[in-house]
Amino acid sequence: MTAQVKGMTQAARNANDGISLTQTAEGNLNEINNNLQRIRELATQAANDPNGKTDRDSIVKEMTQRINEVNRVAQSASFNGTKLLDGSASAGIIIQVGANTGATETITIDSTALINATTGGTGSMSDVAAKITSLGAVATGSSANSAAQALITSLDTALSAVDAARSNLGAIQNRFESTITNLNNSINNLSSARSRIEDAD
């Protein structure tokens, strides 16, 4: 019984680490979301035909800074040395939440929650960065409007990916919290049983 209690106590600590990891990833995704929302606002402004080349150039400069910040946040997001949002966690991060072995004793934080949010990959952030570059390359008129509209479409895809990842992280965090409650109940029950056995001896 002692081994089980100690194993479950460590599993509860592991689950708390899992909560901290998901909160870290979610905080970074919130910052990425804020930057993407601002880029979308700017893209809507850029789609307005009365904007001249100078206006659009200024808009593209801010967009470029914002997407660079998205990339920086994604590249630097980590927990205890483990990168979270740069694509390297695509196989998932396994958290041991039980005292024994087996699939039912672990929770995996997978790539649906730990998305590749960098601009260097093949995902939606890369597409947003490319569309910003395209918008900066055109002058005015219908070509600039089309480039801005294409950027808005790409941004909506990227924002949907971030929202889905945040939702998945929230669901995983709920699992960890439920697991901790269950582990603590089991620890208390086993500890009480062990005390009764020791008292009987």
N, C-alpha and C positions, 0 to 999 in steps of 0.2 A: 504493500500500500504506500509506503514511503516513497518508493521510486515513482509511482503513478502521481502522487501529489507533487513531487518535485518536477516531474515532466510537465504536468499541467500548469504549474506555476510559471515555468519557462515559456510554455506555449502561449500563455496570457501575455507575457512580456513581448513575445514575438508579434502577437496580434496588435499590441499597442504600437510596435514599430511599424506594422502595416498601416495603421491609421495615420501615423506621422508621415509615412511615405506618400499615401494618397492625398493627404492635405497639402504636402509640398508640391506635388504634381498639379493639384487643382489650383493652388495659388499662382503657379507659373502660367497655367492655361488661362486664368482670369486676366492676367496681364497681357497675354497674347491676344485674347478676345478684345480687350480695350483698344489695342493698337489696330486690330483689323476693323473694328467698328469705326475708328477715326479715318482709316484709309477708305472705307466705303463711303463715308460722308464726303471725303475729298473727291472720290470718283464721281459721285453724284454732282458735285460742283463742277468738275471737269467736263461732264457731259453737256453742260449748258453752252449752247452755241455762241452767245455774246462774249464768252471768254476769249481773249486774244492769246497769242503765243506766249507772251510774257506772263500772263496770268497762269496759263497751264504749266509753264516751266516752274513757277513757284509752287504750284500744287504738287507737281511730280517730285520736286526736291523734298517736300515734307513727307510724301508717300515713301520715298526711298529711305529716308531716315527711319520711318516707322517700320518698314518691312525689315530693315537691318536690325532694329531692336527686337522684332519678333524672332529673328534668327539667333540673336545673341541670347535671348531668354531661353530659347529651345536648346541651344548648345550648352548652356551653363546649368540648366535645371538638373539637380542631382540630390540624392539622399545617401549620406554616409559613403560617398565615393561612387555610387551607382548612378549612371546617367539615366534620365527618365524620358526625355522628349526629343532625343536626337536620332531615334530609330534603332539604337543599339539594344534596346530592351524588347525587340520584336518577338523574341521567343517567350517573353513573359518573365515575371519575377515571382518565385515560389516562396510563400511564407508558411512555415511549419506551425500549425495551430492546434496540434494534438500531441498527446504524450506517446503515441505509437507511430507505426509506419503505415503507409498506404495513402491512396489518393484522397480518401475521405478526411485525412488528417492535415491537408494542405489547402491553401487558397492561392490561386494564381492570379496575379495582376497582369493581364495580357495586353496585346497591342491595340485592342479596341479602346483601352483606357490610356495606355502610354503610347500615343500616336507619335509619328515622326513629324514634328512641327518646324523642322528646319527648311530653309529655302534651297538647300543643295540636293535634296532628294528628288523623288519622282512624284510626290504627292501634291496636294492642293496648294501648299505654301509656295512651292516652286513655280506653279502655274501663276499665282498672284504676282510673284516677283517678275516673271517674264512679261506679264501683261502691263505692269508698271513701266517696264523698259519700252514696250511697244507704244504706250501712250506718250512717253517722252520723245519718241522718234518722229511722231507726226506733228504737223503744224496746226491748222485750224480746220473748221468746217466739218463736213460729214465724216471724214476719216478720223478726226479726233473724237467726234461723238461716238462713232462705232467702237473705237479703241476703249473709250471710257465705259461703254455698255458691256463690252466683253470683260473688262476688269470687274465690273459689278457682279456679273455672273460667276466669275472665278471666286470672288470674295464670298458670295453666298455659299458656295460649295465649301470653302475653307471654314467659314463660321459654323456651318452645319457639322463639320468634322470635329471642331473644337467643342461644340455643344454636346455632341454624342459622347465624346471622351469624358467631359465633365460629368455627364449623367452616369456613365459607367463607373467612374471613380466614386461618385456618391453612393451608388448601389454596393460597391465593394466595401466601402467604409462602413455601411450599415451591417454588412455580413461580419466584419471584424468586431463591431460593437456587440452584436448578438453572440458571437463566439466567446467573447470575453465574459459576458454575463453567464453564459452556460458553463464555461470553465470555472469561474468563481463559485458557482453553485456546486459543481462537482467537487472542487477542492474542499469546500466547507463540509460537504456530506462525507467525503472520505476521511477528512481529518477528525470529524466527530466519531465516525465508526472506528478509526484507529485508536482514539482515546478510550472508547468503551472497551475495546479488546484489551488494551494495556491495563485498564483499571480492573478488568476481570481476572487478569493474571496476578 
